[in-house]
Structure formats: structure tokens, C-alpha cells
């Protein structure tokens, strides 16, 4: 894996952050268990993970793309 750069979520515009979170949710097809959640609920959960530091946004300069990862 190339060297990635952590991007503070606060530095993204609201629209960019929303788009990144929605793209991540749709791409990952994350399993939320037996309960079905709306897209808005999933977005809120990811926002909370970012705010609490359980998740981070990283930018890969080689691939020129961003993604969300669990904080290690």
C-alpha cells in the first residue's frame, strides 16, 4: 500500500463530505445486522464515527482517491 495522507473531515465542504460518505456506504455494502437502516441513518452513523475518531478519511496520492478507514 502506498503512503496515504489522513484528511481531517472538517476540512471538506459539507457537500464533499456527504458525497464521500454516501459513496463509501454504497461501495462497501456494509452489513448493519438484522435491522435495515436508511441511507440517512447510515450517513449519520459514519458522521459519528468520524467525529468520535473511530474512522478517518485517507487520501491515496498514487490512486488519486479518498476513502474511509477504521482508525487503527
PyMOL Python script that loads the backbone (N, CA, C, O; Angstrom):
from pymol import cmd

cmd.read_pdbstr("""\
ATOM      1  N   UNK A   1       0.848  -1.176   0.000  1.00  0.00           N
ATOM      2  CA  UNK A   1       0.000   0.000   0.000  1.00  0.00           C
ATOM      3  C   UNK A   1       0.890   1.235   0.000  1.00  0.00           C
ATOM      4  O   UNK A   1       1.908   1.285   0.691  1.00  0.00           O
ATOM      5  N   UNK A   2       0.496   2.212  -0.773  1.00  0.00           N
ATOM      6  CA  UNK A   2       1.270   3.443  -0.840  1.00  0.00           C
ATOM      7  C   UNK A   2       1.069   4.267   0.428  1.00  0.00           C
ATOM      8  O   UNK A   2       0.219   3.967   1.266  1.00  0.00           O
ATOM      9  N   UNK A   3       1.870   5.301   0.533  1.00  0.00           N
ATOM     10  CA  UNK A   3       1.717   6.200   1.680  1.00  0.00           C
ATOM     11  C   UNK A   3       0.452   7.023   1.490  1.00  0.00           C
ATOM     12  O   UNK A   3       0.306   7.742   0.501  1.00  0.00           O
ATOM     13  N   UNK A   4      -0.446   6.911   2.434  1.00  0.00           N
ATOM     14  CA  UNK A   4      -1.692   7.667   2.371  1.00  0.00           C
ATOM     15  C   UNK A   4      -1.610   8.842   3.329  1.00  0.00           C
ATOM     16  O   UNK A   4      -0.825   8.834   4.277  1.00  0.00           O
ATOM     17  N   UNK A   5      -2.418   9.837   3.074  1.00  0.00           N
ATOM     18  CA  UNK A   5      -2.449  11.047   3.886  1.00  0.00           C
ATOM     19  C   UNK A   5      -3.808  11.120   4.568  1.00  0.00           C
ATOM     20  O   UNK A   5      -4.843  11.033   3.907  1.00  0.00           O
ATOM     21  N   UNK A   6      -3.807  11.278   5.882  1.00  0.00           N
ATOM     22  CA  UNK A   6      -5.064  11.438   6.600  1.00  0.00           C
ATOM     23  C   UNK A   6      -5.596  12.851   6.367  1.00  0.00           C
ATOM     24  O   UNK A   6      -4.868  13.836   6.493  1.00  0.00           O
ATOM     25  N   UNK A   7      -6.883  12.926   6.026  1.00  0.00           N
ATOM     26  CA  UNK A   7      -7.533  14.202   5.747  1.00  0.00           C
ATOM     27  C   UNK A   7      -8.559  14.470   6.844  1.00  0.00           C
ATOM     28  O   UNK A   7      -9.518  13.710   6.974  1.00  0.00           O
ATOM     29  N   UNK A   8      -8.388  15.520   7.631  1.00  0.00           N
ATOM     30  CA  UNK A   8      -9.394  15.835   8.647  1.00  0.00           C
ATOM     31  C   UNK A   8     -10.748  16.101   7.980  1.00  0.00           C
ATOM     32  O   UNK A   8     -10.843  16.901   7.050  1.00  0.00           O
ATOM     33  N   UNK A   9     -11.783  15.427   8.461  1.00  0.00           N
ATOM     34  CA  UNK A   9     -13.098  15.568   7.835  1.00  0.00           C
ATOM     35  C   UNK A   9     -13.598  17.006   7.884  1.00  0.00           C
ATOM     36  O   UNK A   9     -14.399  17.411   7.041  1.00  0.00           O
ATOM     37  N   UNK A  10     -13.138  17.779   8.857  1.00  0.00           N
ATOM     38  CA  UNK A  10     -13.575  19.165   9.000  1.00  0.00           C
ATOM     39  C   UNK A  10     -13.085  20.048   7.849  1.00  0.00           C
ATOM     40  O   UNK A  10     -13.630  21.127   7.619  1.00  0.00           O
ATOM     41  N   UNK A  11     -12.058  19.590   7.128  1.00  0.00           N
ATOM     42  CA  UNK A  11     -11.513  20.387   6.034  1.00  0.00           C
ATOM     43  C   UNK A  11     -12.300  20.219   4.739  1.00  0.00           C
ATOM     44  O   UNK A  11     -12.079  20.967   3.786  1.00  0.00           O
ATOM     45  N   UNK A  12     -13.214  19.250   4.688  1.00  0.00           N
ATOM     46  CA  UNK A  12     -14.028  19.047   3.492  1.00  0.00           C
ATOM     47  C   UNK A  12     -15.284  19.904   3.567  1.00  0.00           C
ATOM     48  O   UNK A  12     -15.807  20.172   4.648  1.00  0.00           O
ATOM     49  N   UNK A  13     -15.755  20.326   2.406  1.00  0.00           N
ATOM     50  CA  UNK A  13     -17.040  21.026   2.381  1.00  0.00           C
ATOM     51  C   UNK A  13     -18.130  20.036   2.775  1.00  0.00           C
ATOM     52  O   UNK A  13     -17.935  18.824   2.692  1.00  0.00           O
ATOM     53  N   UNK A  14     -19.270  20.554   3.202  1.00  0.00           N
ATOM     54  CA  UNK A  14     -20.385  19.674   3.572  1.00  0.00           C
ATOM     55  C   UNK A  14     -20.771  18.765   2.412  1.00  0.00           C
ATOM     56  O   UNK A  14     -21.025  17.577   2.607  1.00  0.00           O
ATOM     57  N   UNK A  15     -20.816  19.327   1.197  1.00  0.00           N
ATOM     58  CA  UNK A  15     -21.204  18.542   0.021  1.00  0.00           C
ATOM     59  C   UNK A  15     -20.175  17.453  -0.285  1.00  0.00           C
ATOM     60  O   UNK A  15     -20.543  16.326  -0.617  1.00  0.00           O
ATOM     61  N   UNK A  16     -18.893  17.787  -0.174  1.00  0.00           N
ATOM     62  CA  UNK A  16     -17.847  16.799  -0.445  1.00  0.00           C
ATOM     63  C   UNK A  16     -17.876  15.676   0.583  1.00  0.00           C
ATOM     64  O   UNK A  16     -17.744  14.504   0.232  1.00  0.00           O
ATOM     65  N   UNK A  17     -18.049  16.033   1.848  1.00  0.00           N
ATOM     66  CA  UNK A  17     -18.104  15.026   2.905  1.00  0.00           C
ATOM     67  C   UNK A  17     -19.318  14.121   2.718  1.00  0.00           C
ATOM     68  O   UNK A  17     -19.209  12.901   2.836  1.00  0.00           O
ATOM     69  N   UNK A  18     -20.465  14.713   2.428  1.00  0.00           N
ATOM     70  CA  UNK A  18     -21.682  13.935   2.205  1.00  0.00           C
ATOM     71  C   UNK A  18     -21.486  12.964   1.037  1.00  0.00           C
ATOM     72  O   UNK A  18     -21.847  11.792   1.134  1.00  0.00           O
ATOM     73  N   UNK A  19     -20.916  13.454  -0.062  1.00  0.00           N
ATOM     74  CA  UNK A  19     -20.681  12.607  -1.228  1.00  0.00           C
ATOM     75  C   UNK A  19     -19.719  11.474  -0.930  1.00  0.00           C
ATOM     76  O   UNK A  19     -19.942  10.342  -1.357  1.00  0.00           O
ATOM     77  N   UNK A  20     -18.652  11.766  -0.202  1.00  0.00           N
ATOM     78  CA  UNK A  20     -17.672  10.743   0.151  1.00  0.00           C
ATOM     79  C   UNK A  20     -18.295   9.670   1.034  1.00  0.00           C
ATOM     80  O   UNK A  20     -18.071   8.479   0.819  1.00  0.00           O
ATOM     81  N   UNK A  21     -19.073  10.086   2.024  1.00  0.00           N
ATOM     82  CA  UNK A  21     -19.717   9.128   2.926  1.00  0.00           C
ATOM     83  C   UNK A  21     -20.717   8.266   2.166  1.00  0.00           C
ATOM     84  O   UNK A  21     -20.737   7.048   2.340  1.00  0.00           O
ATOM     85  N   UNK A  22     -21.550   8.883   1.322  1.00  0.00           N
ATOM     86  CA  UNK A  22     -22.541   8.111   0.565  1.00  0.00           C
ATOM     87  C   UNK A  22     -21.867   7.140  -0.397  1.00  0.00           C
ATOM     88  O   UNK A  22     -22.312   6.002  -0.542  1.00  0.00           O
ATOM     89  N   UNK A  23     -20.798   7.582  -1.053  1.00  0.00           N
ATOM     90  CA  UNK A  23     -20.071   6.701  -1.972  1.00  0.00           C
ATOM     91  C   UNK A  23     -19.480   5.525  -1.208  1.00  0.00           C
ATOM     92  O   UNK A  23     -19.520   4.393  -1.689  1.00  0.00           O
ATOM     93  N   UNK A  24     -18.933   5.779  -0.027  1.00  0.00           N
ATOM     94  CA  UNK A  24     -18.370   4.716   0.806  1.00  0.00           C
ATOM     95  C   UNK A  24     -19.449   3.714   1.197  1.00  0.00           C
ATOM     96  O   UNK A  24     -19.241   2.506   1.091  1.00  0.00           O
ATOM     97  N   UNK A  25     -20.592   4.205   1.646  1.00  0.00           N
ATOM     98  CA  UNK A  25     -21.687   3.325   2.065  1.00  0.00           C
ATOM     99  C   UNK A  25     -22.151   2.460   0.897  1.00  0.00           C
ATOM    100  O   UNK A  25     -22.326   1.251   1.046  1.00  0.00           O
ATOM    101  N   UNK A  26     -22.349   3.079  -0.257  1.00  0.00           N
ATOM    102  CA  UNK A  26     -22.827   2.335  -1.424  1.00  0.00           C
ATOM    103  C   UNK A  26     -21.793   1.343  -1.940  1.00  0.00           C
ATOM    104  O   UNK A  26     -22.148   0.249  -2.378  1.00  0.00           O
ATOM    105  N   UNK A  27     -20.526   1.715  -1.893  1.00  0.00           N
ATOM    106  CA  UNK A  27     -19.450   0.845  -2.377  1.00  0.00           C
ATOM    107  C   UNK A  27     -19.238  -0.343  -1.446  1.00  0.00           C
ATOM    108  O   UNK A  27     -19.066  -1.475  -1.900  1.00  0.00           O
ATOM    109  N   UNK A  28     -19.251  -0.081  -0.157  1.00  0.00           N
ATOM    110  CA  UNK A  28     -18.944  -1.125   0.813  1.00  0.00           C
ATOM    111  C   UNK A  28     -20.095  -2.086   1.040  1.00  0.00           C
ATOM    112  O   UNK A  28     -19.868  -3.242   1.397  1.00  0.00           O
ATOM    113  N   UNK A  29     -21.321  -1.637   0.841  1.00  0.00           N
ATOM    114  CA  UNK A  29     -22.461  -2.515   1.128  1.00  0.00           C
ATOM    115  C   UNK A  29     -22.396  -3.030   2.552  1.00  0.00           C
ATOM    116  O   UNK A  29     -22.672  -4.200   2.816  1.00  0.00           O
ATOM    117  N   UNK A  30     -22.033  -2.159   3.450  1.00  0.00           N
ATOM    118  CA  UNK A  30     -21.805  -2.522   4.845  1.00  0.00           C
ATOM    119  C   UNK A  30     -22.996  -3.247   5.442  1.00  0.00           C
ATOM    120  O   UNK A  30     -24.140  -2.831   5.259  1.00  0.00           O
ATOM    121  N   UNK A  31     -22.728  -4.326   6.153  1.00  0.00           N
ATOM    122  CA  UNK A  31     -23.771  -5.105   6.820  1.00  0.00           C
ATOM    123  C   UNK A  31     -24.044  -4.475   8.176  1.00  0.00           C
ATOM    124  O   UNK A  31     -23.158  -4.395   9.026  1.00  0.00           O
ATOM    125  N   UNK A  32     -25.268  -4.032   8.367  1.00  0.00           N
ATOM    126  CA  UNK A  32     -25.661  -3.399   9.621  1.00  0.00           C
ATOM    127  C   UNK A  32     -26.465  -4.351  10.495  1.00  0.00           C
ATOM    128  O   UNK A  32     -27.159  -3.913  11.412  1.00  0.00           O
ATOM    129  N   UNK A  33     -26.375  -5.666  10.215  1.00  0.00           N
ATOM    130  CA  UNK A  33     -27.079  -6.655  11.027  1.00  0.00           C
ATOM    131  C   UNK A  33     -28.493  -6.888  10.537  1.00  0.00           C
ATOM    132  O   UNK A  33     -28.815  -6.629   9.378  1.00  0.00           O
ATOM    133  N   UNK A  34     -29.330  -7.378  11.431  1.00  0.00           N
ATOM    134  CA  UNK A  34     -30.697  -7.757  11.077  1.00  0.00           C
ATOM    135  C   UNK A  34     -31.577  -6.547  10.803  1.00  0.00           C
ATOM    136  O   UNK A  34     -32.589  -6.663  10.112  1.00  0.00           O
ATOM    137  N   UNK A  35     -31.211  -5.409  11.326  1.00  0.00           N
ATOM    138  CA  UNK A  35     -32.014  -4.202  11.156  1.00  0.00           C
ATOM    139  C   UNK A  35     -31.611  -3.475   9.881  1.00  0.00           C
ATOM    140  O   UNK A  35     -30.425  -3.271   9.621  1.00  0.00           O
ATOM    141  N   UNK A  36     -32.599  -3.088   9.094  1.00  0.00           N
ATOM    142  CA  UNK A  36     -32.337  -2.282   7.906  1.00  0.00           C
ATOM    143  C   UNK A  36     -32.291  -0.810   8.306  1.00  0.00           C
ATOM    144  O   UNK A  36     -33.135  -0.344   9.072  1.00  0.00           O
ATOM    145  N   UNK A  37     -31.316  -0.086   7.791  1.00  0.00           N
ATOM    146  CA  UNK A  37     -31.178   1.336   8.077  1.00  0.00           C
ATOM    147  C   UNK A  37     -31.303   2.119   6.777  1.00  0.00           C
ATOM    148  O   UNK A  37     -30.883   1.650   5.719  1.00  0.00           O
ATOM    149  N   UNK A  38     -31.874   3.297   6.860  1.00  0.00           N
ATOM    150  CA  UNK A  38     -31.969   4.168   5.693  1.00  0.00           C
ATOM    151  C   UNK A  38     -30.587   4.738   5.384  1.00  0.00           C
ATOM    152  O   UNK A  38     -29.676   4.674   6.210  1.00  0.00           O
ATOM    153  N   UNK A  39     -30.447   5.288   4.198  1.00  0.00           N
ATOM    154  CA  UNK A  39     -29.189   5.926   3.837  1.00  0.00           C
ATOM    155  C   UNK A  39     -28.872   7.051   4.821  1.00  0.00           C
ATOM    156  O   UNK A  39     -27.722   7.217   5.226  1.00  0.00           O
ATOM    157  N   UNK A  40     -29.881   7.818   5.203  1.00  0.00           N
ATOM    158  CA  UNK A  40     -29.668   8.917   6.156  1.00  0.00           C
ATOM    159  C   UNK A  40     -29.149   8.396   7.496  1.00  0.00           C
ATOM    160  O   UNK A  40     -28.273   9.012   8.104  1.00  0.00           O
ATOM    161  N   UNK A  41     -29.686   7.264   7.956  1.00  0.00           N
ATOM    162  CA  UNK A  41     -29.216   6.673   9.214  1.00  0.00           C
ATOM    163  C   UNK A  41     -27.768   6.211   9.090  1.00  0.00           C
ATOM    164  O   UNK A  41     -26.967   6.413  10.003  1.00  0.00           O
ATOM    165  N   UNK A  42     -27.432   5.591   7.962  1.00  0.00           N
ATOM    166  CA  UNK A  42     -26.064   5.116   7.743  1.00  0.00           C
ATOM    167  C   UNK A  42     -25.093   6.291   7.679  1.00  0.00           C
ATOM    168  O   UNK A  42     -24.001   6.237   8.244  1.00  0.00           O
ATOM    169  N   UNK A  43     -25.502   7.354   6.983  1.00  0.00           N
ATOM    170  CA  UNK A  43     -24.662   8.555   6.897  1.00  0.00           C
ATOM    171  C   UNK A  43     -24.421   9.123   8.293  1.00  0.00           C
ATOM    172  O   UNK A  43     -23.298   9.503   8.625  1.00  0.00           O
ATOM    173  N   UNK A  44     -25.464   9.181   9.105  1.00  0.00           N
ATOM    174  CA  UNK A  44     -25.328   9.689  10.477  1.00  0.00           C
ATOM    175  C   UNK A  44     -24.361   8.827  11.283  1.00  0.00           C
ATOM    176  O   UNK A  44     -23.577   9.352  12.073  1.00  0.00           O
ATOM    177  N   UNK A  45     -24.410   7.515  11.092  1.00  0.00           N
ATOM    178  CA  UNK A  45     -23.502   6.618  11.818  1.00  0.00           C
ATOM    179  C   UNK A  45     -22.051   6.860  11.408  1.00  0.00           C
ATOM    180  O   UNK A  45     -21.156   6.850  12.253  1.00  0.00           O
ATOM    181  N   UNK A  46     -21.819   7.076  10.107  1.00  0.00           N
ATOM    182  CA  UNK A  46     -20.456   7.340   9.644  1.00  0.00           C
ATOM    183  C   UNK A  46     -19.986   8.702  10.150  1.00  0.00           C
ATOM    184  O   UNK A  46     -18.835   8.837  10.565  1.00  0.00           O
ATOM    185  N   UNK A  47     -20.857   9.715  10.123  1.00  0.00           N
ATOM    186  CA  UNK A  47     -20.508  11.028  10.687  1.00  0.00           C
ATOM    187  C   UNK A  47     -20.074  10.876  12.141  1.00  0.00           C
ATOM    188  O   UNK A  47     -19.067  11.451  12.552  1.00  0.00           O
ATOM    189  N   UNK A  48     -20.821  10.114  12.910  1.00  0.00           N
ATOM    190  CA  UNK A  48     -20.492   9.901  14.321  1.00  0.00           C
ATOM    191  C   UNK A  48     -19.139   9.206  14.466  1.00  0.00           C
ATOM    192  O   UNK A  48     -18.352   9.556  15.345  1.00  0.00           O
ATOM    193  N   UNK A  49     -18.868   8.222  13.607  1.00  0.00           N
ATOM    194  CA  UNK A  49     -17.579   7.526  13.656  1.00  0.00           C
ATOM    195  C   UNK A  49     -16.434   8.489  13.359  1.00  0.00           C
ATOM    196  O   UNK A  49     -15.379   8.409  13.989  1.00  0.00           O
ATOM    197  N   UNK A  50     -16.631   9.399  12.407  1.00  0.00           N
ATOM    198  CA  UNK A  50     -15.598  10.392  12.107  1.00  0.00           C
ATOM    199  C   UNK A  50     -15.409  11.358  13.272  1.00  0.00           C
ATOM    200  O   UNK A  50     -14.277  11.638  13.668  1.00  0.00           O
ATOM    201  N   UNK A  51     -16.504  11.866  13.821  1.00  0.00           N
ATOM    202  CA  UNK A  51     -16.425  12.829  14.923  1.00  0.00           C
ATOM    203  C   UNK A  51     -15.802  12.229  16.174  1.00  0.00           C
ATOM    204  O   UNK A  51     -15.091  12.914  16.909  1.00  0.00           O
ATOM    205  N   UNK A  52     -16.070  10.942  16.418  1.00  0.00           N
ATOM    206  CA  UNK A  52     -15.542  10.287  17.615  1.00  0.00           C
ATOM    207  C   UNK A  52     -14.123   9.761  17.418  1.00  0.00           C
ATOM    208  O   UNK A  52     -13.493   9.301  18.370  1.00  0.00           O
ATOM    209  N   UNK A  53     -13.618   9.829  16.184  1.00  0.00           N
ATOM    210  CA  UNK A  53     -12.266   9.357  15.916  1.00  0.00           C
ATOM    211  C   UNK A  53     -12.157   7.872  15.646  1.00  0.00           C
ATOM    212  O   UNK A  53     -11.050   7.343  15.553  1.00  0.00           O
ATOM    213  N   UNK A  54     -13.288   7.182  15.517  1.00  0.00           N
ATOM    214  CA  UNK A  54     -13.250   5.745  15.214  1.00  0.00           C
ATOM    215  C   UNK A  54     -12.999   5.474  13.741  1.00  0.00           C
ATOM    216  O   UNK A  54     -12.661   4.352  13.363  1.00  0.00           O
ATOM    217  N   UNK A  55     -13.161   6.489  12.909  1.00  0.00           N
ATOM    218  CA  UNK A  55     -12.918   6.360  11.470  1.00  0.00           C
ATOM    219  C   UNK A  55     -12.169   7.597  11.000  1.00  0.00           C
ATOM    220  O   UNK A  55     -12.263   8.664  11.608  1.00  0.00           O
ATOM    221  N   UNK A  56     -11.423   7.442   9.912  1.00  0.00           N
ATOM    222  CA  UNK A  56     -10.673   8.558   9.335  1.00  0.00           C
ATOM    223  C   UNK A  56     -10.842   8.541   7.820  1.00  0.00           C
ATOM    224  O   UNK A  56     -11.145   7.511   7.218  1.00  0.00           O
ATOM    225  N   UNK A  57     -10.639   9.698   7.231  1.00  0.00           N
ATOM    226  CA  UNK A  57     -10.607   9.822   5.778  1.00  0.00           C
ATOM    227  C   UNK A  57      -9.146   9.818   5.372  1.00  0.00           C
ATOM    228  O   UNK A  57      -8.335  10.543   5.947  1.00  0.00           O
ATOM    229  N   UNK A  58      -8.810   9.003   4.382  1.00  0.00           N
ATOM    230  CA  UNK A  58      -7.439   8.978   3.880  1.00  0.00           C
ATOM    231  C   UNK A  58      -7.438   9.219   2.374  1.00  0.00           C
ATOM    232  O   UNK A  58      -8.349   8.808   1.655  1.00  0.00           O
ATOM    233  N   UNK A  59      -6.386   9.898   1.922  1.00  0.00           N
ATOM    234  CA  UNK A  59      -6.188  10.183   0.503  1.00  0.00           C
ATOM    235  C   UNK A  59      -4.966   9.419   0.039  1.00  0.00           C
ATOM    236  O   UNK A  59      -3.908   9.481   0.667  1.00  0.00           O
ATOM    237  N   UNK A  60      -5.114   8.693  -1.071  1.00  0.00           N
ATOM    238  CA  UNK A  60      -4.011   7.956  -1.676  1.00  0.00           C
ATOM    239  C   UNK A  60      -3.542   8.749  -2.896  1.00  0.00           C
ATOM    240  O   UNK A  60      -4.249   8.797  -3.902  1.00  0.00           O
ATOM    241  N   UNK A  61      -2.359   9.375  -2.825  1.00  0.00           N
ATOM    242  CA  UNK A  61      -1.903  10.199  -3.942  1.00  0.00           C
ATOM    243  C   UNK A  61      -1.576   9.397  -5.201  1.00  0.00           C
ATOM    244  O   UNK A  61      -1.632   9.942  -6.303  1.00  0.00           O
ATOM    245  N   UNK A  62      -1.240   8.131  -5.062  1.00  0.00           N
ATOM    246  CA  UNK A  62      -0.947   7.304  -6.231  1.00  0.00           C
ATOM    247  C   UNK A  62      -2.233   6.996  -6.986  1.00  0.00           C
ATOM    248  O   UNK A  62      -2.290   7.121  -8.210  1.00  0.00           O
ATOM    249  N   UNK A  63      -3.264   6.592  -6.251  1.00  0.00           N
ATOM    250  CA  UNK A  63      -4.554   6.276  -6.867  1.00  0.00           C
ATOM    251  C   UNK A  63      -5.419   7.517  -7.065  1.00  0.00           C
ATOM    252  O   UNK A  63      -6.439   7.470  -7.753  1.00  0.00           O
ATOM    253  N   UNK A  64      -5.003   8.626  -6.458  1.00  0.00           N
ATOM    254  CA  UNK A  64      -5.752   9.880  -6.510  1.00  0.00           C
ATOM    255  C   UNK A  64      -7.199   9.678  -6.073  1.00  0.00           C
ATOM    256  O   UNK A  64      -8.138  10.086  -6.758  1.00  0.00           O
ATOM    257  N   UNK A  65      -7.354   9.033  -4.908  1.00  0.00           N
ATOM    258  CA  UNK A  65      -8.699   8.768  -4.393  1.00  0.00           C
ATOM    259  C   UNK A  65      -8.703   8.837  -2.870  1.00  0.00           C
ATOM    260  O   UNK A  65      -7.676   8.689  -2.207  1.00  0.00           O
ATOM    261  N   UNK A  66      -9.912   9.069  -2.343  1.00  0.00           N
ATOM    262  CA  UNK A  66     -10.134   9.105  -0.899  1.00  0.00           C
ATOM    263  C   UNK A  66     -11.012   7.938  -0.493  1.00  0.00           C
ATOM    264  O   UNK A  66     -11.814   7.442  -1.285  1.00  0.00           O
ATOM    265  N   UNK A  67     -10.853   7.509   0.739  1.00  0.00           N
ATOM    266  CA  UNK A  67     -11.746   6.509   1.303  1.00  0.00           C
ATOM    267  C   UNK A  67     -11.799   6.704   2.807  1.00  0.00           C
ATOM    268  O   UNK A  67     -11.048   7.495   3.377  1.00  0.00           O
ATOM    269  N   UNK A  68     -12.692   5.974   3.427  1.00  0.00           N
ATOM    270  CA  UNK A  68     -12.808   5.978   4.887  1.00  0.00           C
ATOM    271  C   UNK A  68     -12.254   4.668   5.409  1.00  0.00           C
ATOM    272  O   UNK A  68     -12.469   3.608   4.820  1.00  0.00           O
ATOM    273  N   UNK A  69     -11.540   4.751   6.518  1.00  0.00           N
ATOM    274  CA  UNK A  69     -10.965   3.564   7.149  1.00  0.00           C
ATOM    275  C   UNK A  69     -11.203   3.623   8.653  1.00  0.00           C
ATOM    276  O   UNK A  69     -11.320   4.705   9.228  1.00  0.00           O
ATOM    277  N   UNK A  70     -11.275   2.444   9.290  1.00  0.00           N
ATOM    278  CA  UNK A  70     -11.323   2.451  10.756  1.00  0.00           C
ATOM    279  C   UNK A  70     -10.002   2.998  11.285  1.00  0.00           C
ATOM    280  O   UNK A  70      -8.945   2.728  10.715  1.00  0.00           O
ATOM    281  N   UNK A  71     -10.056   3.750  12.350  1.00  0.00           N
ATOM    282  CA  UNK A  71      -8.834   4.289  12.964  1.00  0.00           C
ATOM    283  C   UNK A  71      -8.077   3.139  13.606  1.00  0.00           C
ATOM    284  O   UNK A  71      -8.632   2.377  14.397  1.00  0.00           O
ATOM    285  N   UNK A  72      -6.812   3.026  13.255  1.00  0.00           N
ATOM    286  CA  UNK A  72      -6.017   1.921  13.820  1.00  0.00           C
ATOM    287  C   UNK A  72      -5.160   2.384  14.964  1.00  0.00           C
ATOM    288  O   UNK A  72      -4.431   1.584  15.551  1.00  0.00           O
TER     289      UNK A  72
END
""", "prot")
cmd.dss("prot")
cmd.show_as("cartoon", "prot")
cmd.util.cbc("prot")
cmd.orient("prot")
